[in-house]
Amino acid sequence: MGVAKEIVVRANGREGLQYFTSRLPDGSRPTRPDLLFLDINMPVMDGWGFLDEYQHLREEDRARVTIAMLTSSAGDPEHERYRAYSVVDGHEAKPLTQEKITALLNRHFG
């Protein structure tokens, strides 16, 4: 869609946490994302495990990022569970379409 300079993908929640706490060889932090799509169902550490640990990271490691949970469907019984996490800004049902991404970008960055 041409809306990002860089897209970073991590395969699971554990790798995602490592990204937020990692340092570059010069000691600086990698660029923090503006938007994080967090899938609930991931191997190694799922989205809920990620959130449990992420919300306890030091503020400078967390940074402020818009987090959108990805759920299997709008009727997914767990899709309301995200409200217990103050770091989550909303949720989107899969599949993630261009229209959904555009609406999300307008809502949070518009």
Residue frames as a rotation matrix with the C-alpha (Angstrom) as fourth column:
MET 1
0.561 0.828 0.000 0.00
0.828 -0.561 0.000 0.00
0.000 0.000 -1.000 0.00
GLY 2
-0.094 -0.706 0.702 3.02
0.615 -0.595 -0.517 2.25
0.783 0.383 0.490 0.15
VAL 3
0.717 0.459 0.525 2.29
-0.096 -0.680 0.726 3.53
0.690 -0.571 -0.444 3.67
ALA 4
0.905 -0.423 0.051 5.42
0.027 0.176 0.984 2.28
-0.426 -0.889 0.170 5.48
LYS 5
0.398 -0.859 -0.321 9.14
-0.907 -0.317 -0.277 2.88
0.136 0.402 -0.905 5.07
GLU 6
-0.700 -0.658 -0.278 9.89
-0.565 0.748 -0.349 -0.48
0.438 -0.087 -0.895 6.67
ILE 7
0.590 0.807 0.037 7.95
-0.696 0.484 0.531 -3.59
0.410 -0.339 0.847 7.65
VAL 8
-0.623 -0.755 0.205 9.45
-0.739 0.481 -0.472 -5.86
0.257 -0.446 -0.858 10.30
VAL 9
0.490 0.767 -0.415 8.07
-0.578 0.642 0.503 -9.37
0.652 -0.007 0.758 10.75
ARG 10
-0.624 -0.579 0.525 8.66
-0.781 0.449 -0.434 -11.65
0.016 -0.681 -0.733 13.73
ALA 11
-0.551 0.339 -0.762 7.47
-0.226 0.819 0.528 -15.28
0.803 0.463 -0.374 13.73
ASN 12
0.113 0.577 -0.809 6.24
0.723 0.511 0.465 -15.42
0.681 -0.638 -0.359 17.32
GLY 13
0.894 0.369 0.256 5.71
0.101 -0.722 0.685 -13.41
0.437 -0.586 -0.682 20.48
ARG 14
0.621 -0.733 -0.280 9.10
0.549 0.151 0.822 -14.27
-0.560 -0.664 0.496 21.96
GLU 15
-0.284 -0.728 0.623 10.90
0.959 -0.212 0.189 -12.88
-0.006 0.652 0.759 18.89
GLY 16
0.333 0.502 0.798 8.67
0.482 -0.818 0.314 -9.81
0.811 0.280 -0.514 19.05
LEU 17
0.980 0.000 -0.199 9.67
0.185 -0.377 0.908 -9.12
-0.075 -0.926 -0.369 22.66
GLN 18
0.185 -0.982 0.019 13.33
0.798 0.162 0.580 -9.59
-0.573 -0.092 0.814 21.79
TYR 19
-0.060 -0.149 0.987 12.94
0.840 -0.542 -0.031 -6.94
0.539 0.827 0.157 19.08
PHE 20
0.721 0.445 0.531 11.70
0.133 -0.841 0.524 -4.40
0.680 -0.307 -0.666 21.63
THR 21
0.925 -0.379 0.000 14.50
-0.048 -0.117 0.992 -5.14
-0.376 -0.918 -0.126 24.11
SER 22
0.465 -0.786 0.407 17.36
0.879 0.463 -0.111 -5.57
-0.102 0.410 0.907 21.62
ARG 23
0.550 -0.421 -0.721 20.21
-0.175 -0.902 0.394 -3.17
-0.817 -0.091 -0.570 21.05
LEU 24
0.942 -0.334 -0.043 22.23
-0.026 0.053 -0.998 -2.47
0.335 0.941 0.041 17.92
PRO 25
0.337 -0.892 -0.302 26.03
0.840 0.430 -0.332 -2.96
0.426 -0.141 0.894 18.01
ASP 26
-0.474 -0.533 0.701 26.46
0.214 -0.842 -0.495 0.75
0.854 -0.085 0.513 18.87
GLY 27
-0.886 0.139 -0.442 24.13
0.452 0.056 -0.890 0.36
-0.099 -0.989 -0.112 21.87
SER 28
-0.710 0.682 -0.177 21.19
-0.688 -0.725 -0.031 2.20
-0.150 0.099 0.984 20.32
ARG 29
-0.249 0.737 0.628 17.72
0.005 0.650 -0.760 0.69
-0.968 -0.186 -0.166 19.94
PRO 30
-0.782 0.136 0.608 16.30
0.623 0.198 0.757 -0.42
-0.018 0.971 -0.240 16.61
THR 31
-0.817 0.553 0.166 13.60
-0.471 -0.804 0.362 1.92
0.334 0.217 0.917 15.29
ARG 32
-0.730 0.642 0.232 10.38
0.130 0.464 -0.876 1.30
-0.670 -0.610 -0.423 17.16
PRO 33
-0.691 0.530 0.492 7.30
0.651 0.162 0.741 0.64
0.313 0.833 -0.457 15.04
ASP 34
-0.814 0.543 0.207 4.36
-0.567 -0.820 -0.079 3.01
0.127 -0.182 0.975 14.89
LEU 35
0.313 0.949 -0.042 1.94
-0.947 0.315 0.064 0.12
0.074 0.020 0.997 14.38
LEU 36
-0.836 -0.510 0.203 2.07
-0.535 0.840 -0.091 -3.48
-0.124 -0.185 -0.975 15.58
PHE 37
0.273 0.849 -0.453 -0.28
-0.803 0.460 0.378 -6.15
0.529 0.261 0.807 14.25
LEU 38
-0.668 -0.483 0.566 -0.30
-0.737 0.536 -0.413 -8.80
-0.104 -0.693 -0.713 16.97
ASP 39
-0.122 0.588 -0.799 -1.74
-0.454 0.683 0.572 -12.19
0.883 0.432 0.184 16.07
ILE 40
0.423 0.346 0.838 -3.39
-0.905 0.200 0.375 -14.02
-0.038 -0.917 0.398 18.95
ASN 41
0.889 -0.020 0.457 -2.38
-0.018 0.997 0.079 -17.45
-0.457 -0.079 0.886 17.62
MET 42
0.452 -0.833 -0.319 1.39
-0.754 -0.167 -0.635 -17.79
0.476 0.528 -0.704 17.21
PRO 43
0.607 -0.325 -0.725 3.83
0.401 0.913 -0.074 -20.58
0.686 -0.246 0.685 17.99
VAL 44
-0.415 -0.875 -0.249 6.30
0.572 -0.038 -0.820 -20.43
0.708 -0.483 0.516 20.93
MET 45
-0.741 0.272 -0.614 4.50
0.443 -0.490 -0.751 -17.48
-0.505 -0.828 0.243 22.59
ASP 46
-0.089 0.794 0.601 1.01
0.973 -0.059 0.223 -16.40
0.212 0.605 -0.768 21.58
GLY 47
-0.188 0.070 0.980 -0.31
0.249 -0.961 0.116 -12.85
0.950 0.266 0.163 21.50
TRP 48
0.835 0.528 0.156 -1.63
-0.037 -0.229 0.973 -13.03
0.549 -0.818 -0.172 25.08
GLY 49
0.577 -0.710 -0.403 1.77
0.792 0.365 0.489 -14.14
-0.200 -0.602 0.773 26.38
PHE 50
-0.321 -0.658 0.681 3.41
0.785 -0.587 -0.198 -11.33
0.530 0.471 0.705 24.42
LEU 51
0.205 0.491 0.847 1.04
-0.029 -0.862 0.507 -8.78
0.978 -0.128 -0.162 25.98
ASP 52
0.926 0.133 -0.352 1.57
0.320 0.216 0.922 -10.15
0.199 -0.967 0.158 29.49
GLU 53
0.170 -0.952 -0.254 5.31
0.931 0.071 0.358 -9.59
-0.322 -0.297 0.899 29.17
TYR 54
-0.274 -0.272 0.923 5.22
0.730 -0.684 0.015 -6.47
0.627 0.677 0.386 26.96
GLN 55
0.580 0.604 0.547 3.16
0.140 -0.735 0.663 -4.44
0.803 -0.308 -0.510 29.43
HIS 56
0.923 -0.281 -0.261 5.85
0.274 0.007 0.962 -5.02
-0.269 -0.960 0.084 32.06
LEU 57
0.140 -0.899 0.414 8.80
0.935 -0.017 -0.353 -3.91
0.325 0.437 0.839 29.90
ARG 58
-0.383 -0.347 -0.856 10.57
0.585 -0.808 0.066 -0.70
-0.715 -0.476 0.512 30.84
GLU 59
0.579 0.706 -0.406 8.91
0.183 -0.599 -0.780 2.29
-0.794 0.378 -0.476 29.18
GLU 60
0.080 -0.613 -0.786 11.99
-0.779 -0.531 0.335 3.03
-0.623 0.585 -0.520 27.06
ASP 61
-0.870 -0.337 0.359 11.86
-0.085 0.820 0.566 -0.54
-0.485 0.462 -0.742 25.70
ARG 62
-0.145 0.919 0.367 8.13
0.692 0.359 -0.626 -0.46
-0.707 0.163 -0.688 25.03
ALA 63
-0.995 -0.089 -0.034 7.93
0.052 -0.808 0.587 2.95
-0.080 0.583 0.809 23.44
ARG 64
-0.180 0.978 -0.103 4.47
-0.305 -0.155 -0.940 4.02
-0.935 -0.138 0.326 22.35
VAL 65
-0.978 -0.075 -0.194 3.19
-0.207 0.359 0.910 1.87
0.001 0.930 -0.366 19.57
THR 66
-0.024 0.998 -0.055 -0.36
-0.988 -0.032 -0.152 1.37
-0.153 0.050 0.987 18.32
ILE 67
-0.930 -0.261 0.260 -1.17
-0.254 0.965 0.058 -2.31
-0.267 -0.012 -0.964 18.86
ALA 68
0.057 0.936 -0.347 -3.96
-0.998 0.068 0.019 -3.97
0.041 0.345 0.938 16.89
MET 69
-0.449 -0.111 0.887 -4.80
-0.355 0.933 -0.063 -7.56
-0.820 -0.344 -0.458 17.84
LEU 70
-0.467 0.297 -0.833 -5.60
-0.816 0.218 0.535 -9.89
0.340 0.930 0.140 14.95
THR 71
-0.312 0.470 0.826 -8.40
-0.529 0.637 -0.562 -12.36
-0.789 -0.612 0.050 15.62
SER 72
-0.828 -0.009 0.560 -9.76
0.337 0.791 0.510 -15.27
-0.448 0.611 -0.653 13.62
SER 73
-0.393 0.757 0.522 -13.13
0.657 -0.166 0.735 -13.61
0.643 0.632 -0.432 13.16
ALA 74
-0.500 0.288 0.817 -15.32
-0.449 -0.893 0.039 -10.83
0.740 -0.347 0.576 14.51
GLY 75
0.578 0.812 0.077 -17.24
-0.540 0.310 0.783 -13.49
0.612 -0.494 0.618 16.45
ASP 76
-0.173 -0.735 -0.655 -14.12
0.229 0.617 -0.753 -14.93
0.958 -0.280 0.062 18.11
PRO 77
0.738 0.567 -0.366 -15.00
0.459 -0.023 0.888 -15.29
0.496 -0.823 -0.277 21.81
GLU 78
0.161 -0.754 -0.637 -11.53
0.935 -0.090 0.343 -14.08
-0.316 -0.651 0.690 22.83
HIS 79
-0.188 -0.336 0.923 -11.63
0.749 -0.657 -0.087 -10.90
0.636 0.674 0.375 20.76
GLU 80
0.679 0.457 0.574 -13.02
-0.019 -0.771 0.637 -8.91
0.734 -0.444 -0.515 23.72
ARG 81
0.703 -0.454 -0.548 -10.26
0.710 0.393 0.585 -10.17
-0.050 -0.800 0.598 26.01
TYR 82
-0.176 -0.845 0.506 -7.87
0.822 -0.409 -0.397 -7.57
0.542 0.346 0.766 24.57
ARG 83
0.429 0.431 0.794 -9.74
0.032 -0.886 0.463 -4.83
0.903 -0.174 -0.394 26.48
ALA 84
0.934 -0.110 -0.340 -8.00
0.355 0.167 0.920 -5.95
-0.044 -0.980 0.195 29.70
TYR 85
-0.014 -0.999 0.028 -4.69
0.956 -0.005 0.292 -4.73
-0.291 0.031 0.956 28.24
SER 86
0.597 0.257 -0.760 -4.24
0.222 -0.963 -0.151 -0.96
-0.771 -0.079 -0.632 28.32
VAL 87
-0.396 -0.849 -0.350 -1.46
-0.209 -0.288 0.935 -1.22
-0.894 0.443 -0.063 25.71
VAL 88
-0.662 0.227 0.715 -3.86
0.702 0.522 0.484 -2.59
-0.264 0.822 -0.505 23.05
ASP 89
-0.811 0.276 -0.515 -5.63
-0.316 -0.949 -0.010 -0.03
-0.492 0.154 0.857 20.90
GLY 90
0.187 0.926 -0.329 -8.12
-0.906 0.033 -0.422 -2.32
-0.380 0.377 0.845 19.15
HIS 91
-0.364 -0.262 0.894 -8.58
0.022 0.957 0.290 -5.47
-0.931 0.125 -0.343 17.14
GLU 92
-0.128 0.297 -0.946 -9.10
-0.979 -0.191 0.072 -6.51
-0.159 0.936 0.315 13.55
ALA 93
0.487 0.348 0.801 -10.63
-0.212 0.937 -0.279 -9.73
-0.847 -0.034 0.530 12.28
LYS 94
-0.710 -0.703 -0.031 -8.67
-0.279 0.241 0.930 -11.72
-0.646 0.669 -0.367 9.70
PRO 95
0.083 -0.875 0.476 -8.28
0.996 0.055 -0.074 -11.60
0.039 0.480 0.876 6.81
LEU 96
-0.023 -0.225 -0.974 -6.63
0.336 -0.920 0.204 -8.20
-0.942 -0.322 0.096 6.94
THR 97
0.345 0.251 0.904 -7.81
0.936 -0.023 -0.351 -6.36
-0.067 0.968 -0.243 3.84
GLN 98
-0.648 -0.558 0.518 -6.69
0.640 -0.768 -0.028 -3.07
0.414 0.313 0.855 2.30
GLU 99
0.091 0.776 0.624 -9.97
0.040 -0.629 0.776 -1.50
0.995 -0.046 -0.088 3.43
LYS 100
0.825 0.194 -0.530 -9.41
0.495 0.203 0.845 -2.59
0.272 -0.960 0.071 7.05
ILE 101
-0.124 -0.951 -0.283 -5.84
0.986 -0.150 0.073 -1.31
-0.112 -0.270 0.956 7.03
THR 102
-0.543 -0.017 0.839 -6.94
0.386 -0.893 0.232 2.02
0.745 0.451 0.492 5.54
ALA 103
0.526 0.812 0.252 -9.65
0.066 -0.335 0.940 2.42
0.848 -0.478 -0.230 8.20
LEU 104
0.651 -0.361 -0.668 -7.19
0.759 0.284 0.585 1.54
-0.021 -0.888 0.459 10.96
LEU 105
-0.456 -0.871 0.182 -4.61
0.881 -0.471 -0.041 4.02
0.121 0.142 0.982 9.66
ASN 106
-0.269 0.451 0.851 -7.24
0.138 -0.856 0.498 6.76
0.953 0.251 0.168 9.42
ARG 107
0.743 0.629 -0.228 -8.50
0.258 0.044 0.965 5.97
0.617 -0.776 -0.130 12.93
HIS 108
0.689 -0.504 -0.521 -5.08
0.663 0.147 0.734 6.03
-0.294 -0.851 0.435 14.62
PHE 109
-0.350 -0.928 -0.127 -2.89
0.728 -0.354 0.587 8.19
-0.590 0.113 0.800 12.39
GLY 110
0.050 0.526 0.849 -5.39
0.988 -0.153 0.037 10.15
0.149 0.837 -0.527 10.30
